[in-house]
Amino acid sequence: MTGFLRILLAAGMAWGVLMPPGGAVAAAAKRLDIVFVNPGKTGEVYWDMVAQTMQAAGRKLDAHVEVLTSERNYRTMQELGFGVLARRDKPDFLILSNEESAAVPIVEAAEAAGVKTLLLSNTLIGEDAVRLGPPRQKLKTWLGDITTDLQTAGARMANALITAARDERWQSPDGKIHLLGIGGDEITPASIVRNAGLKLAVDAAPDVVVDRLLFANWTQSEAETVTANYLSWASRKEIRPAGIWAGNDPMALGAMRAVIAAGLVPGRDIQLVGLNWSEEALREIRAGRLLLTDGGHFLLGGWSIVLLRDYADGCDFAAVSPRVEVKTSAITRQNLGSVGDLIKTRAFDRIDFARFRAKAGRCGHYDFSLDALISSLPVPEGVAD
């Protein structure tokens, strides 16, 4: 009987390790060491927020997240990645973003070094995707990728401009609604799919034309310049610009400066949309000068740590797919109050990332929606349940 009880006790202890309270799969068995090679610049809002949500999730999920910033220099990004792989004490996981396809040699080198990698925001495309195939086949240590459905976001942004222009009857003398598109670049996957979303929406609208799709390298200053040039051209051609579609918030804000300099009132004479959920964009939405900012994809940082924590604890996200795609959402004046303060303060430690872990028997199933995010936030003091 004593031996039987000993077996029961041992089994119970093991089950307690594997099944923590609340039903999430596997408690944190070991502290994880994760390195993120950030492709952005220090102070670049989107990538700063990606890194901040990673580190906030790490604090909740017993993972140390080291962030190395490449300052938008892709040679530096590769040097940083190779440096991590050359370390004597290698991390448990390396997170990369395949901006301008610069992460490919690092992912290949990680295979030789035996370091598990996860691609965030930008995955393999073109010849690289054909040559290397999907995750975990040719490259066993490439666990997968976590991306957002930015094509749908791009289309949603364009449709918002089109709807507003139709409601205001902002057609040019030719009877068409004229838009300017400002993309980040021509080769980054996240840019390509956003631009494809714009095209998808416009192709479905015979009364709409995109006069130009110009590229501003994701920057406010270049977007201001290309917008000023476009508005001057439109004036000479007697075209009434109805809307400006910008692939991120900094470019939308740069376009707004050019619009104001041209004597137009954003939100009254022309509508603009951006993408990033940045604090500056939320301020312009509140003021009525920006129609919307799509996004929420900076939370890929936090969600990536959720995936890797589950994977390390034996609940592999690839049970559904090694490729996790998260939906974005649009913030407008109507829903600004729900997440505006979180973004303004960047108080990402308020998010209970443990609540987003896969449940027992549901490995690979995640709800990373805006509604789930809002419900995970603590109720402000003084607000009744």
Solvent accessible surface area in square Angstrom, and as a share of the most:
residue,aa,sasa,rsa
1,M,176,0.78
2,T,94,0.54
3,G,33,0.31
4,F,115,0.48
5,L,96,0.48
6,R,154,0.56
7,I,116,0.59
8,L,94,0.47
9,L,117,0.58
10,A,59,0.46
11,A,56,0.44
12,G,43,0.42
13,M,128,0.57
14,A,53,0.41
15,W,158,0.55
16,G,42,0.41
17,V,90,0.52
18,L,98,0.49
19,M,47,0.21
20,P,23,0.14
21,P,138,0.87
22,G,76,0.73
23,G,29,0.28
24,A,17,0.13
25,V,20,0.11
26,A,6,0.05
27,A,33,0.26
28,A,47,0.36
29,A,79,0.61
30,K,108,0.46
31,R,139,0.51
32,L,3,0.02
33,D,54,0.28
34,I,0,0.00
35,V,0,0.00
36,F,0,0.00
37,V,0,0.00
38,N,3,0.02
39,P,0,0.00
40,G,0,0.00
41,K,107,0.45
42,T,103,0.60
43,G,55,0.53
44,E,43,0.19
45,V,29,0.17
46,Y,19,0.07
47,W,3,0.01
48,D,30,0.16
49,M,2,0.01
50,V,0,0.00
51,A,9,0.07
52,Q,64,0.28
53,T,0,0.00
54,M,0,0.00
55,Q,63,0.28
56,A,1,0.01
57,A,0,0.00
58,G,1,0.01
59,R,158,0.58
60,K,85,0.36
61,L,8,0.04
62,D,52,0.27
63,A,6,0.04
64,H,91,0.41
65,V,9,0.05
66,E,50,0.22
67,V,41,0.24
68,L,36,0.18
69,T,44,0.25
70,S,0,0.00
71,E,81,0.36
72,R,55,0.20
73,N,74,0.38
74,Y,41,0.16
75,R,193,0.71
76,T,40,0.23
77,M,0,0.00
78,Q,48,0.21
79,E,119,0.53
80,L,48,0.24
81,G,0,0.00
82,F,83,0.34
83,G,38,0.36
84,V,1,0.00
85,L,13,0.07
86,A,84,0.65
87,R,77,0.28
88,R,234,0.85
89,D,120,0.62
90,K,84,0.36
91,P,8,0.05
92,D,46,0.24
93,F,7,0.03
94,L,0,0.00
95,I,0,0.00
96,L,0,0.00
97,S,0,0.00
98,N,0,0.00
99,E,9,0.04
100,E,69,0.31
101,S,35,0.23
102,A,7,0.05
103,A,0,0.00
104,V,7,0.04
105,P,50,0.31
106,I,0,0.00
107,V,1,0.00
108,E,57,0.26
109,A,32,0.25
110,A,0,0.00
111,E,49,0.22
112,A,95,0.74
113,A,36,0.28
114,G,51,0.49
115,V,4,0.03
116,K,71,0.30
117,T,0,0.00
118,L,0,0.00
119,L,0,0.00
120,L,0,0.00
121,S,10,0.06
122,N,1,0.01
123,T,28,0.16
124,L,7,0.04
125,I,57,0.29
126,G,51,0.49
127,E,151,0.68
128,D,30,0.15
129,A,34,0.26
130,V,130,0.75
131,R,117,0.43
132,L,3,0.01
133,G,22,0.21
134,P,53,0.33
135,P,6,0.03
136,R,60,0.22
137,Q,111,0.49
138,K,124,0.53
139,L,11,0.05
140,K,132,0.56
141,T,23,0.13
142,W,0,0.00
143,L,3,0.02
144,G,0,0.00
145,D,3,0.02
146,I,0,0.00
147,T,23,0.14
148,T,11,0.06
149,D,20,0.10
150,L,4,0.02
151,Q,69,0.31
152,T,61,0.36
153,A,0,0.00
154,G,0,0.00
155,A,13,0.10
156,R,77,0.28
157,M,0,0.00
158,A,0,0.00
159,N,71,0.36
160,A,24,0.18
161,L,2,0.01
162,I,4,0.02
163,T,76,0.44
164,A,17,0.13
165,A,1,0.00
166,R,106,0.39
167,D,109,0.56
168,E,97,0.44
169,R,200,0.73
170,W,22,0.08
171,Q,68,0.30
172,S,7,0.05
173,P,119,0.75
174,D,89,0.46
175,G,43,0.42
176,K,78,0.33
177,I,0,0.00
178,H,10,0.04
179,L,0,0.00
180,L,0,0.00
181,G,0,0.00
182,I,0,0.00
183,G,0,0.00
184,G,1,0.01
185,D,15,0.08
186,E,120,0.54
187,I,96,0.49
188,T,1,0.01
189,P,12,0.07
190,A,5,0.04
191,S,1,0.01
192,I,74,0.38
193,V,53,0.31
194,R,14,0.05
195,N,19,0.10
196,A,37,0.29
197,G,0,0.00
198,L,5,0.02
199,K,128,0.54
200,L,101,0.50
201,A,7,0.05
202,V,18,0.11
203,D,95,0.49
204,A,83,0.65
205,A,6,0.05
206,P,113,0.71
207,D,41,0.21
208,V,11,0.06
209,V,53,0.30
210,V,39,0.23
211,D,23,0.12
212,R,93,0.34
213,L,69,0.34
214,L,48,0.24
215,F,64,0.27
216,A,0,0.00
217,N,84,0.43
218,W,29,0.10
219,T,53,0.31
220,Q,64,0.28
221,S,75,0.49
222,E,69,0.31
223,A,0,0.00
224,E,51,0.23
225,T,78,0.45
226,V,25,0.14
227,T,0,0.00
228,A,49,0.38
229,N,94,0.48
230,Y,5,0.02
231,L,14,0.07
232,S,53,0.34
233,W,48,0.17
234,A,1,0.00
235,S,82,0.53
236,R,167,0.61
237,K,121,0.51
238,E,138,0.62
239,I,30,0.15
240,R,72,0.26
241,P,19,0.12
242,A,1,0.01
243,G,0,0.00
244,I,0,0.00
245,W,0,0.00
246,A,0,0.00
247,G,1,0.01
248,N,12,0.06
249,D,1,0.00
250,P,37,0.23
251,M,0,0.00
252,A,0,0.00
253,L,27,0.13
254,G,0,0.00
255,A,0,0.00
256,M,7,0.03
257,R,136,0.50
258,A,4,0.03
259,V,0,0.00
260,I,91,0.46
261,A,89,0.69
262,A,58,0.45
263,G,63,0.60
264,L,53,0.26
265,V,57,0.33
266,P,7,0.05
267,G,25,0.24
268,R,164,0.60
269,D,34,0.18
270,I,0,0.00
271,Q,23,0.10
272,L,0,0.00
273,V,0,0.00
274,G,0,0.00
275,L,0,0.00
276,N,6,0.03
277,W,6,0.02
278,S,3,0.02
279,E,51,0.23
280,E,61,0.27
281,A,0,0.00
282,L,5,0.03
283,R,123,0.45
284,E,27,0.12
285,I,0,0.00
286,R,133,0.49
287,A,53,0.41
288,G,25,0.24
289,R,89,0.32
290,L,4,0.02
291,L,50,0.25
292,L,7,0.03
293,T,0,0.00
294,D,0,0.00
295,G,1,0.01
296,G,12,0.12
297,H,2,0.01
298,F,1,0.00
299,L,6,0.03
300,L,0,0.00
301,G,0,0.00
302,G,0,0.00
303,W,3,0.01
304,S,0,0.00
305,I,0,0.00
306,V,0,0.00
307,L,0,0.00
308,L,0,0.00
309,R,1,0.00
310,D,0,0.00
311,Y,49,0.19
312,A,43,0.34
313,D,16,0.09
314,G,66,0.63
315,C,0,0.00
316,D,42,0.22
317,F,1,0.00
318,A,30,0.23
319,A,75,0.58
320,V,83,0.48
321,S,36,0.23
322,P,34,0.21
323,R,96,0.35
324,V,22,0.13
325,E,105,0.47
326,V,12,0.07
327,K,133,0.56
328,T,11,0.06
329,S,28,0.18
330,A,20,0.15
331,I,0,0.00
332,T,35,0.20
333,R,150,0.55
334,Q,162,0.72
335,N,49,0.25
336,L,11,0.06
337,G,74,0.71
338,S,47,0.30
339,V,1,0.01
340,G,6,0.05
341,D,86,0.44
342,L,3,0.01
343,I,2,0.01
344,K,126,0.53
345,T,76,0.44
346,R,78,0.28
347,A,34,0.26
348,F,5,0.02
349,D,72,0.37
350,R,74,0.27
351,I,0,0.00
352,D,47,0.24
353,F,0,0.00
354,A,43,0.33
355,R,129,0.47
356,F,14,0.06
357,R,18,0.07
358,A,1,0.01
359,K,96,0.41
360,A,48,0.37
361,G,80,0.77
362,R,128,0.47
363,C,34,0.20
364,G,12,0.11
365,H,81,0.36
366,Y,46,0.17
367,D,88,0.46
368,F,19,0.08
369,S,46,0.29
370,L,29,0.14
371,D,110,0.57
372,A,18,0.14
373,L,3,0.01
374,I,60,0.30
375,S,66,0.43
376,S,7,0.05
377,L,21,0.11
378,P,75,0.47
379,V,84,0.48
380,P,85,0.53
381,E,176,0.79
382,G,88,0.85
383,V,86,0.49
384,A,91,0.71
385,D,176,0.91
